[in-house]
Structure formats: structure tokens, C-alpha cells
């Protein structure tokens, strides 16, 4: 994730999409890590398809 500070309102649609995609990826990875470490009450994993 790029280390620039912007206000969301100043970003165009593609940049906003990238920011939210990056945040979602980080949250998903964190959820998987805490689940693996056994902290299941802090983790929510998406259903397996």
C-alpha cells in the first residue's frame, strides 16, 4: 500500500477502489492469522466455496 496521505474525497474512483481493496486484503490476512493462532473469537473467515 502506498504511503501517501490523501483524503478519500480527493481520490478518483480507481484510487478509492485500490485503497479499499488493500484494506480488505490486510483485514482478511489478519483474520486468517488470528484464526490459525487459535483466537477464533477474534476471527471471521468467509465460507469456503
C-alpha positions in Angstrom: 0.0 0.0 0.0 1.4 3.4 -1.0 2.4 5.5 2.0 0.8 8.8 0.8 -1.8 10.6 2.9 -4.9 11.6 0.9 -8.4 12.4 1.9 -10.8 9.8 0.3 -12.8 12.6 -1.2 -9.7 13.7 -3.2 -9.2 10.4 -4.8 -10.7 9.3 -8.1 -12.7 6.1 -8.4 -9.8 3.8 -9.3 -7.7 5.1 -6.4 -10.6 4.6 -4.0 -11.1 1.1 -5.3 -7.4 0.3 -4.7 -7.5 1.7 -1.2 -10.5 -0.4 -0.2 -9.0 -3.5 -1.9 -5.8 -3.1 0.0 -7.6 -2.6 3.3 -9.8 -5.7 2.7 -6.7 -7.8 1.8 -5.0 -6.7 5.1 -8.1 -7.5 7.1 -8.5 -10.9 5.5 -4.9 -11.8 6.1 -5.2 -10.7 9.8 -8.3 -12.7 10.3 -6.6 -15.8 8.9 -3.6 -15.3 11.1 -5.6 -15.0 14.3 -7.7 -17.9 13.4 -4.6 -20.1 12.8 -3.2 -18.9 16.2 -6.3 -20.1 17.9 -8.1 -16.8 18.6 -11.3 -17.9 16.9 -13.5 -15.4 18.7 -11.5 -12.6 17.0 -11.6 -14.2 13.6 -14.3 -14.4 11.0 -13.5 -16.4 7.9 -15.5 -16.3 4.7 -17.3 -19.5 3.8 -15.4 -21.9 1.6 -16.9 -22.3 -1.8 
